[in-house]
Structure formats: structure tokens, C-alpha cells
Amino acid sequence: MTNEAVRIAYLLNSGFVVEDGEDRWALVFDAFRDMRGDVERVMGQALQVYFFVSHAHLDHFSPAIARYAKASRFFLSEDIRALSEASRFPAEKTVWLGKYDGWEGGGIRVESFDSTDEGTSFLVEIGGWRIFHAGDFNWWHWSGDTQENIKFARNGFFKQMKKLDGKAFDLAFFPADGRLEEARDWGAKEFCRRTDTGALVTMHSVSYPRFEPDVDFFAPGREIPVWSPVEPGERRVYKKGSGFSQ
């Protein structure tokens, strides 16, 4: 593998490990569980390992990741700082990110965006890659909700999308949550329509069937590869301009 390809392992919910092909770096997103040992594996292999936590919800954040003392850096959403467990993270390696913050150093650049739930979403630039992880940013349209809440959720999503319009990502992780029923893919569909994304990995598929894009999911001529993992430990290789392979 070259820097034109990355390996991806699914942890659970919004948890993923993304690593380059030469074990130079690995990105660990929202690792609240490591059921197949993928985090442990990259800690022993990659030269640089960076942890990202989008917010404090229990299905995204585990304070146990602080035990990885060899990690290069922890990028944590500001809402986690209020928790007593925040003191477990080494101050010299921890970057607290609010909305629209940024940090750069050692060959990695991180930019944070808003969420439509708690915390932040991330854009990570490393090794010639631009990788977006949405966290819980989504169009949260809940069937049976009040019209006021439905309008509020829609407005919040489209307000944030204005900040992302036209941005280019080699790889994006975005929710396709089965609990939203017919609205499961509304956010992901709009995100793909309004950004220049090379490939999509869907999240929030716990206990729901594997997501498959409808025939009208992409605008004509804008089709991109999609991977929708459901079982912890699923892995894929993604090559720029190509697709996912095992």
C-alpha cells in the first residue's frame, strides 16, 4: 500500500480506526469499545496514533482510552473537559476543541466544526489525506416529533452545512441511523450533494440492517463508493479514486 490507500476498521457505532499503509500513523475516532482489539493493534504498530472524541455521550467516549500513554495526542471535544474523567488525560498531549477550533503540528492538521447534537465534528489532514468525521452531526428528523422540534433540527443541520459547502474530503464518516426510519439517509444524502467527497462510510448502524443507498441517493454523475459496516471488526481498504476492498 502507498499513501494513496488507507486501512479502515469498524469498532462500533461511530468508532473507527483509520491507518496508512506503512504504519506511520493511525487515527482512532470515538473508540468507546474495542471489541476486536483494533486499537490495541495499532498502538503496537503505528508510529503516530491520534485519538479523537467528538463528544461525551457514552456511545462515543470511554475515559479508558487515557491509558494509552504512548498515544501521540488526544483531540477531545470541549464538553468532555467538564467531566471528572478529564483529569485522566495527560495535559501535554491533550487538545481541547470547541466549535470551529483548529490545531496543527507534527504533520497533522485538525479543524473542528459544529454538531447538531453534542460536541463537534472533525476534519483531519494527514499524509496527503483529508478525512471528515461527523460525530453526531446529522439531520435528526424524528418521526412523530413536534413540528417545532422538526423545524429546529432541520434549520440547525442546514445552518451547519453552509460551513461545509463545497469542501473536499477524500473520505467522510457520516451517520445513517436506522432509528430515523425514512429519514435515515437524509443528512448523508445532503452532505454528499453539497461536498466534494471521495468516499462515504456510514455510522450509527448498530442493531439495524446494513445501509444501502437508494438509486437517487447521489446526484447524476456524483456517485461515490459507500461502505456501511454493521459488525465490529469489519475492515476495508480504501484507495483514492477507486473503491473499498477487503
Rosetta silent file (secondary structure, phi, psi, omega in degrees, C-alpha in Angstrom):
SEQUENCE: MTNEAVRIAYLLNSGFVVEDGEDRWALVFDAFRDMRGDVERVMGQALQVYFFVSHAHLDHFSPAIARYAKASRFFLSEDIRALSEASRFPAEKTVWLGKYDGWEGGGIRVESFDSTDEGTSFLVEIGGWRIFHAGDFNWWHWSGDTQENIKFARNGFFKQMKKLDGKAFDLAFFPADGRLEEARDWGAKEFCRRTDTGALVTMHSVSYPRFEPDVDFFAPGREIPVWSPVEPGERRVYKKGSGFSQ
SCORE:     score description
SCORE:     0.000 S_00000001
   1 L     0.000  150.317  175.845    0.000    0.000    0.000 S_00000001
   2 L  -117.405 -172.612  177.477    1.047    3.607   -0.579 S_00000001
   3 L   -72.373    2.997  174.690   -0.225    6.897    0.765 S_00000001
   4 L   -87.421    0.266 -178.853   -2.974    6.570   -1.847 S_00000001
   5 E  -140.484  149.305  175.075   -4.723    3.961    0.315 S_00000001
   6 E  -131.183  154.148  172.738   -5.794    3.586    3.936 S_00000001
   7 E   -98.694  139.613 -178.211   -6.989    0.667    6.046 S_00000001
   8 E  -128.764  132.377  175.737  -10.217    1.143    7.994 S_00000001
   9 E  -122.719  135.204  178.867  -11.529   -0.950   10.882 S_00000001
  10 E   -89.240  126.706  177.467  -15.013   -0.588   12.367 S_00000001
  11 E   -91.437  -66.749  175.954  -15.146   -0.515   16.169 S_00000001
  12 E   178.406  144.623  176.376  -18.812    0.212   16.961 S_00000001
  13 L    60.038 -101.133  176.124  -21.384    2.973   16.393 S_00000001
  14 L  -111.126   16.209 -176.520  -19.166    5.914   15.302 S_00000001
  15 E   -89.999  127.179 -179.766  -15.920    4.234   16.280 S_00000001
  16 E  -145.757  152.642  167.721  -13.295    3.642   13.604 S_00000001
  17 E  -115.146  128.602  176.673   -9.572    3.178   13.187 S_00000001
  18 E  -120.231  125.895 -177.462   -8.020    4.648   10.028 S_00000001
  19 E  -136.634  147.253  178.710   -4.379    3.824    9.315 S_00000001
  20 E   -76.938  171.777 -172.037   -1.996    4.421    6.468 S_00000001
  21 L   -81.042   -4.568 -176.411   -0.441    1.537    4.599 S_00000001
  22 L  -120.784   17.209  177.563    3.037    1.865    6.042 S_00000001
  23 L    58.124   32.072  177.316    2.193    2.028    9.771 S_00000001
  24 L   -84.615  -35.833 -178.739    3.316    5.633   10.007 S_00000001
  25 E  -150.504  157.389  174.719    0.087    6.931   11.535 S_00000001
  26 E  -144.700  142.306  176.370   -3.338    5.884   12.742 S_00000001
  27 E  -112.575  129.434 -179.213   -6.458    7.872   13.613 S_00000001
  28 E  -117.696  114.077 -176.734   -8.811    6.470   16.254 S_00000001
  29 E  -105.643  131.650  169.472  -12.304    8.003   16.283 S_00000001
  30 L    45.284   52.087 -174.548  -14.899    7.682   19.072 S_00000001
  31 L   -87.383   77.207  177.758  -13.434    4.473   20.474 S_00000001
  32 L   -84.692  -14.832  171.883  -15.793    3.728   23.349 S_00000001
  33 L  -144.462  150.201  178.252  -15.268   -0.012   22.756 S_00000001
  34 L  -131.294   68.842 -168.988  -12.514   -2.074   21.163 S_00000001
  35 L   -68.445  -24.108 -178.939  -14.267   -5.416   20.785 S_00000001
  36 L  -114.703   10.539  174.899  -11.806   -6.887   18.256 S_00000001
  37 L    74.502   22.702 -177.548   -8.600   -5.356   19.567 S_00000001
  38 H   -72.408  -34.318  177.343   -8.025   -2.949   16.690 S_00000001
  39 H   -67.784  -45.665  177.239   -6.984   -0.061   18.942 S_00000001
  40 H   -57.012  -39.722 -177.952   -4.568   -2.302   20.815 S_00000001
  41 H   -63.190  -49.796 -176.784   -3.174   -3.478   17.487 S_00000001
  42 H   -70.370  -26.994  175.891   -2.383   -0.031   16.092 S_00000001
  43 H   -62.479  -27.765  178.847   -0.905    1.075   19.399 S_00000001
  44 H   -92.980   -7.837 -174.585    1.705   -1.610   18.847 S_00000001
  45 H  -114.218  -51.213 -170.905    2.210   -0.948   15.135 S_00000001
  46 L   -77.062  144.214  178.835    1.801    2.682   14.102 S_00000001
  47 L   -70.183  -38.794 -179.684    4.485    5.258   14.813 S_00000001
  48 E  -125.789  124.916  178.672    1.943    8.007   15.487 S_00000001
  49 E  -124.038  124.705 -177.940   -1.523    7.311   16.939 S_00000001
  50 E  -117.182  129.710  178.481   -4.055   10.117   17.348 S_00000001
  51 E  -101.916  139.600  177.186   -7.303    9.771   19.293 S_00000001
  52 E  -128.440  133.258  174.637  -10.426   11.813   18.504 S_00000001
  53 E  -129.777  119.756 -173.029  -13.588   12.012   20.614 S_00000001
  54 L   -76.500  -28.433  177.463  -16.478   14.016   19.191 S_00000001
  55 L  -172.747  177.400 -167.729  -18.447   14.343   22.450 S_00000001
  56 L   -86.608   -1.793  179.894  -19.097   12.869   25.876 S_00000001
  57 L   -56.484  144.802 -172.842  -22.007   10.533   25.087 S_00000001
  58 L   -65.134  -20.641  177.729  -21.323    7.030   26.383 S_00000001
  59 L   -92.368   15.085  175.477  -21.600    5.509   22.905 S_00000001
  60 L  -132.662  -27.935 -171.075  -18.772    7.732   21.685 S_00000001
  61 L  -126.785  131.032  169.305  -16.468    8.284   24.649 S_00000001
  62 L  -128.250  122.513  177.842  -14.687    5.994   27.086 S_00000001
  63 H   -62.075  -12.446  179.900  -12.245    7.525   29.584 S_00000001
  64 H   -62.971  -21.023 -179.686  -10.360    4.216   29.362 S_00000001
  65 H   -66.621  -16.467  178.671   -8.570    5.481   26.236 S_00000001
  66 H   -63.997  -16.995 -179.544   -6.498    7.703   28.543 S_00000001
  67 H   -71.830  -13.201 -179.374   -4.487    4.587   29.424 S_00000001
  68 L   -81.943   76.398 -174.365   -2.798    4.702   26.039 S_00000001
  69 L   -63.849  -22.736 -179.366    0.116    6.744   27.303 S_00000001
  70 L   -82.894   -3.174  178.447    2.061    6.184   24.077 S_00000001
  71 L   -58.335  145.429 -179.858   -0.588    7.975   22.009 S_00000001
  72 L   -71.347  -40.094  179.952    0.775   10.964   20.113 S_00000001
  73 E  -166.817  151.499  174.227   -2.164   13.198   21.003 S_00000001
  74 E  -112.830  122.141  175.372   -5.774   13.213   22.190 S_00000001
  75 E  -105.193  108.304 -171.918   -8.185   15.566   20.425 S_00000001
  76 E  -119.595  139.641  175.975  -11.205   15.879   22.707 S_00000001
  77 E   -64.009  144.310 -176.438  -14.405   17.880   22.418 S_00000001
  78 H   -56.096  -31.305 -176.426  -14.697   20.690   24.975 S_00000001
  79 H   -65.818  -20.257  178.656  -17.799   19.182   26.613 S_00000001
  80 H   -73.357  -26.301 -177.129  -15.634   16.313   27.904 S_00000001
  81 H   -59.039  -27.893 -178.489  -13.483   18.756   29.882 S_00000001
  82 H   -75.467  -12.306 -178.503  -16.315   19.193   32.426 S_00000001
  83 L   -81.304  148.147  178.146  -16.209   15.500   33.364 S_00000001
  84 H   -61.662  -29.666 -179.007  -14.178   14.287   36.325 S_00000001
  85 H   -68.528  -13.336 -178.504  -12.542   11.735   33.997 S_00000001
  86 H   -60.305  -28.835 -178.178  -10.936   14.568   32.012 S_00000001
  87 H   -68.266  -12.631 -179.862   -8.124   14.683   34.562 S_00000001
  88 H   -76.235  -16.384 -176.952   -7.009   11.230   33.415 S_00000001
  89 L   -89.013  135.898 -178.414   -5.714   12.603   30.118 S_00000001
  90 L   -65.998  124.407 -174.966   -2.115   13.902   30.002 S_00000001
  91 H   -58.380  -36.966 -175.519   -2.233   17.687   29.705 S_00000001
  92 H   -73.131  -12.622 -179.583    0.824   17.828   27.444 S_00000001
  93 H  -116.567    4.023 -173.681   -0.826   15.523   24.896 S_00000001
  94 E  -108.589  129.369  176.498   -4.438   16.697   25.081 S_00000001
  95 E  -114.475  120.161  178.626   -6.023   19.257   22.751 S_00000001
  96 E   -93.927  123.111 -175.520   -9.461   20.547   23.753 S_00000001
  97 E  -116.571  123.396  169.661  -11.517   21.576   20.734 S_00000001
  98 L   -91.415 -159.198  179.577  -14.640   23.684   20.755 S_00000001
  99 L   -79.492  131.539  176.937  -16.624   24.628   17.692 S_00000001
 100 L    63.311   39.871  172.394  -14.562   25.996   14.799 S_00000001
 101 L   -98.000  171.461  176.805  -11.221   25.491   16.503 S_00000001
 102 E  -152.116  156.841  177.579   -8.026   24.322   14.885 S_00000001
 103 E  -152.304  143.782  179.744   -4.662   22.781   15.745 S_00000001
 104 E  -146.771  139.741  176.888   -1.616   21.945   13.675 S_00000001
 105 E   167.210  149.828  175.262    1.726   20.315   14.374 S_00000001
 106 L    61.402   28.458  177.087    3.872   17.278   13.690 S_00000001
 107 L    89.016    6.829  178.283    2.404   16.635   10.242 S_00000001
 108 E  -128.952  141.853  176.213   -1.263   16.704   11.266 S_00000001
 109 E  -127.597  130.862 -177.160   -3.843   19.469   10.984 S_00000001
 110 E  -125.345  132.659  176.056   -7.211   19.290   12.762 S_00000001
 111 E  -126.644  134.800 -179.928  -10.225   21.549   12.290 S_00000001
 112 E  -105.990  148.448  176.348  -13.430   21.255   14.302 S_00000001
 113 E  -125.458  174.194 -178.568  -16.968   22.047   13.193 S_00000001
 114 L   -75.618  170.747  173.833  -20.282   22.266   14.995 S_00000001
 115 L  -126.420  163.756  173.299  -22.659   19.387   15.660 S_00000001
 116 L  -101.881   11.811  171.093  -26.444   19.169   15.665 S_00000001
 117 L  -130.238 -118.993  176.843  -26.261   17.194   18.894 S_00000001
 118 L  -102.170  157.542  168.888  -23.392   17.460   21.379 S_00000001
 119 L    73.727 -141.489 -171.091  -19.754   18.281   20.786 S_00000001
 120 L  -136.197  172.040  165.180  -18.023   18.671   17.471 S_00000001
 121 E  -117.374  165.056 -172.056  -17.190   17.094   14.138 S_00000001
 122 E  -128.583  142.066  163.055  -13.637   16.852   12.795 S_00000001
 123 E  -115.450  122.178 -178.163  -11.672   17.469    9.624 S_00000001
 124 E  -117.278  128.568  175.701   -8.260   15.812    9.824 S_00000001
 125 E  -115.454  120.378 -178.045   -5.480   16.406    7.317 S_00000001
 126 E  -157.915  137.747  175.035   -2.559   13.999    7.483 S_00000001
 127 L    54.434   34.559 -179.129   -0.262   12.272    4.996 S_00000001
 128 L    81.294    9.319  179.955   -1.988   13.830    1.991 S_00000001
 129 E  -112.004  144.690  171.444   -5.455   12.791    3.233 S_00000001
 130 E  -118.916  111.670 -172.450   -8.469   14.924    4.175 S_00000001
 131 E  -121.343  126.612  179.835  -10.764   12.907    6.425 S_00000001
 132 E  -108.834  131.596  174.257  -14.066   14.136    7.886 S_00000001
 133 E  -123.539  119.415 -170.577  -15.725   12.503   10.890 S_00000001
 134 L   -78.533  -15.881 -171.792  -19.190   13.856   11.647 S_00000001
 135 L    59.283 -126.756  176.214  -19.570   12.629   15.220 S_00000001
 136 L  -102.757   19.632  172.457  -23.269   13.194   15.907 S_00000001
 137 L   -70.948  123.481 -177.940  -23.674   15.909   13.292 S_00000001
 138 L  -169.187  170.040  171.210  -26.716   14.873   11.262 S_00000001
 139 L   -90.656   94.307 -174.305  -30.196   15.862   10.158 S_00000001
 140 L   -86.439   79.653  179.332  -32.011   14.406   13.190 S_00000001
 141 L   -96.742  106.105 -176.707  -35.558   14.165   11.845 S_00000001
 142 L   -98.571  122.028  178.353  -37.516   12.011   14.292 S_00000001
 143 L   -59.810  132.499  178.420  -40.853   10.610   13.144 S_00000001
 144 L    87.709   -2.088  178.264  -43.639   11.714   15.482 S_00000001
 145 L   -72.732  167.811  178.288  -41.694   14.639   16.943 S_00000001
 146 L   -70.025  153.489  178.062  -43.301   18.049   17.335 S_00000001
 147 H   -61.506  -33.361  178.508  -43.292   20.357   14.341 S_00000001
 148 H   -64.045  -45.129  179.939  -41.272   22.835   16.360 S_00000001
 149 H   -68.695  -37.823  178.571  -38.531   20.289   17.055 S_00000001
 150 H   -62.166  -43.748  178.715  -38.562   19.047   13.468 S_00000001
 151 H   -65.256  -41.679  179.963  -38.081   22.592   12.192 S_00000001
 152 H   -61.651  -43.231 -179.754  -35.357   23.270   14.743 S_00000001
 153 H   -65.281  -42.302 -179.801  -33.440   20.122   13.723 S_00000001
 154 H   -64.757  -46.715 -178.177  -33.708   20.930   10.036 S_00000001
 155 H   -62.809  -39.641  179.440  -32.597   24.536   10.466 S_00000001
 156 H   -64.210  -39.727  179.674  -29.645   23.501   12.621 S_00000001
 157 H   -65.820  -48.212 -176.617  -28.478   20.976   10.057 S_00000001
 158 H   -70.521  -28.733  175.663  -28.696   23.331    7.090 S_00000001
 159 H   -63.714  -44.061  178.937  -27.039   26.148    9.043 S_00000001
 160 H   -69.423  -35.638 -179.954  -24.030   23.915    9.679 S_00000001
 161 H   -61.713  -26.684  176.665  -23.984   22.647    6.086 S_00000001
 162 H   -61.839  -29.230  178.294  -23.316   26.213    4.960 S_00000001
 163 H   -76.031  -19.923 -176.062  -19.951   25.907    6.720 S_00000001
 164 H  -105.043   -8.716 -177.123  -19.203   22.694    4.802 S_00000001
 165 L   -50.077  125.706  172.721  -20.476   23.685    1.349 S_00000001
 166 L    78.398   -2.085 -179.737  -18.006   22.823   -1.378 S_00000001
 167 L   -71.758  148.261 -177.920  -15.341   21.408    0.923 S_00000001
 168 E  -104.575  132.685  176.130  -13.338   18.480   -0.396 S_00000001
 169 E  -132.089  135.860  173.873  -12.786   15.292    1.593 S_00000001
 170 L   -70.875  -34.442 -175.003  -11.015   12.151    0.461 S_00000001
 171 E  -149.644  135.512 -179.599  -13.043   10.136    2.957 S_00000001
 172 E  -132.610  138.694  174.368  -16.041   11.019    5.138 S_00000001
 173 E  -108.893  122.592 -172.597  -17.721    9.232    8.041 S_00000001
 174 E  -145.326  143.286 -177.739  -21.366   10.234    8.414 S_00000001
 175 E   -66.495  144.247  165.368  -24.433    8.814   10.259 S_00000001
 176 L  -137.506   77.122 -167.511  -27.140    6.772    8.562 S_00000001
 177 L   -84.575  117.839 -177.412  -29.102    5.962   11.703 S_00000001
 178 H   -62.042  -21.928  179.091  -31.858    3.370   11.297 S_00000001
 179 H   -63.852  -21.013 -179.295  -33.840    4.857   14.180 S_00000001
 180 H   -81.577   -2.443  176.955  -34.740    7.750   11.885 S_00000001
 181 H    55.080 -121.243 -175.427  -36.693    5.363    9.629 S_00000001
 182 H   -63.503  -20.489  179.722  -37.477    7.085    6.318 S_00000001
 183 H   -92.660   11.553 -175.314  -35.153    9.957    7.261 S_00000001
 184 L   -51.857  -41.780 -173.413  -32.216    7.612    7.853 S_00000001
 185 L  -108.695    9.111 -176.549  -30.168    8.931    4.956 S_00000001
 186 H   -59.133  -46.676 -178.815  -31.435   12.499    4.630 S_00000001
 187 H   -65.510  -46.417 -179.163  -28.378   14.004    6.284 S_00000001
 188 H   -63.386  -38.577 -179.940  -25.857   11.820    4.476 S_00000001
 189 H   -63.921  -45.124  179.859  -27.541   12.453    1.143 S_00000001
 190 H   -67.610  -39.164  178.393  -27.432   16.230    1.590 S_00000001
 191 H   -59.934  -46.739  179.606  -23.857   16.061    2.846 S_00000001
 192 H   -66.779  -32.439 -179.860  -22.733   14.172   -0.267 S_00000001
 193 H   -68.689  -34.518 -170.128  -24.660   16.533   -2.528 S_00000001
 194 H  -104.194   -1.090  175.872  -23.042   19.657   -1.096 S_00000001
 195 L  -123.927  165.022  176.536  -19.465   18.497   -0.566 S_00000001
 196 E  -101.146   84.984 -174.050  -16.790   17.027   -2.804 S_00000001
 197 E  -106.280  131.161 -176.806  -16.395   13.693   -1.016 S_00000001
 198 L   -78.078  -33.625  179.594  -14.334   10.854   -2.469 S_00000001
 199 L  -158.875  152.037 -175.962  -15.916    8.032   -0.460 S_00000001
 200 E  -121.545  132.935  169.688  -18.508    7.639    2.300 S_00000001
 201 E  -116.517  123.480 -177.313  -18.507    5.395    5.357 S_00000001
 202 E   -89.545  154.118 -176.385  -21.810    5.366    7.214 S_00000001
 203 E  -126.949  175.936  176.695  -22.141    5.258   11.000 S_00000001
 204 L    64.189   39.487 -179.098  -24.807    4.579   13.662 S_00000001
 205 L  -102.824   18.227 -177.476  -25.872    1.256   12.165 S_00000001
 206 L   -63.157  125.947  175.905  -25.986   -0.661   15.463 S_00000001
 207 L    68.814   13.684  177.698  -28.810   -3.253   15.503 S_00000001
 208 L  -124.141  156.332  179.399  -30.139   -2.137   12.116 S_00000001
 209 L   -59.460  155.088  179.048  -29.758   -3.672    8.657 S_00000001
 210 L   -58.904  131.819 -178.517  -26.792   -2.625    6.586 S_00000001
 211 L   -73.638  134.005  174.903  -27.469    0.680    4.860 S_00000001
 212 L  -128.259  123.243 -179.128  -27.681    0.639    1.069 S_00000001
 213 L   -61.013  139.241  173.630  -28.059    3.937   -0.829 S_00000001
 214 L   -67.971  166.822 -176.773  -31.224    4.284   -2.897 S_00000001
 215 L   -63.796  -25.795 -179.167  -30.890    4.746   -6.641 S_00000001
 216 L  -102.167   16.471 -177.961  -31.469    8.501   -6.266 S_00000001
 217 L   -62.616  -42.843 -179.127  -29.099    8.948   -3.304 S_00000001
 218 L  -100.698  148.769  171.765  -26.430   10.606   -5.456 S_00000001
 219 L   -66.976  151.161  179.312  -26.869   13.391   -7.960 S_00000001
 220 L   -52.532  129.824  179.593  -26.255   12.251  -11.565 S_00000001
 221 L    80.162    2.965 -177.522  -22.556   11.867  -12.178 S_00000001
 222 L  -114.969   19.438 -178.694  -21.687   12.235   -8.468 S_00000001
 223 L   -65.219  140.234  177.899  -21.704    8.580   -7.412 S_00000001
 224 L  -136.008  161.261  176.863  -19.009    7.604   -4.931 S_00000001
 225 L   -64.802  143.587  178.352  -18.069    4.367   -3.116 S_00000001
 226 E  -131.108  133.224  172.767  -20.051    3.651    0.062 S_00000001
 227 E  -123.903  128.894 -177.594  -19.225    1.257    2.884 S_00000001
 228 L  -125.017   84.329 -178.128  -21.780    0.630    5.640 S_00000001
 229 L   -72.647  150.302  177.654  -20.310   -1.638    8.327 S_00000001
 230 L  -129.433  -23.623 -176.804  -22.537   -3.278   10.926 S_00000001
 231 L  -109.525  126.871  176.992  -20.347   -5.832   12.723 S_00000001
 232 L   -53.285  137.858 -178.794  -17.402   -4.795   14.920 S_00000001
 233 L    97.093  -10.677  175.154  -14.140   -5.887   13.366 S_00000001
 234 L   -61.921  141.545 -177.446  -15.226   -5.377    9.753 S_00000001
 235 E  -135.229  149.567  174.310  -12.336   -3.985    7.740 S_00000001
 236 E  -143.906  157.184  167.795  -11.824   -2.400    4.370 S_00000001
 237 E  -108.732  131.640  175.443   -9.038   -0.830    2.345 S_00000001
 238 E  -115.666  128.498  177.514   -9.936    2.365    0.555 S_00000001
 239 E  -111.225  131.217 -178.495   -7.854    3.601   -2.342 S_00000001
 240 L   -53.728  133.994  177.548   -8.262    7.170   -3.586 S_00000001
 241 L    73.309    4.449 -178.047  -10.230    7.374   -6.809 S_00000001
 242 L  -122.143 -110.046 -178.221  -11.078    3.713   -6.661 S_00000001
 243 L  -166.700 -169.539  179.210  -13.216    1.957   -4.054 S_00000001
 244 E   -90.671  141.163  174.968  -13.341   -0.238   -0.989 S_00000001
 245 E  -140.656  162.502  179.683  -11.790   -3.685   -0.965 S_00000001
 246 L   -94.737    0.000    0.000  -11.183   -6.359    1.618 S_00000001
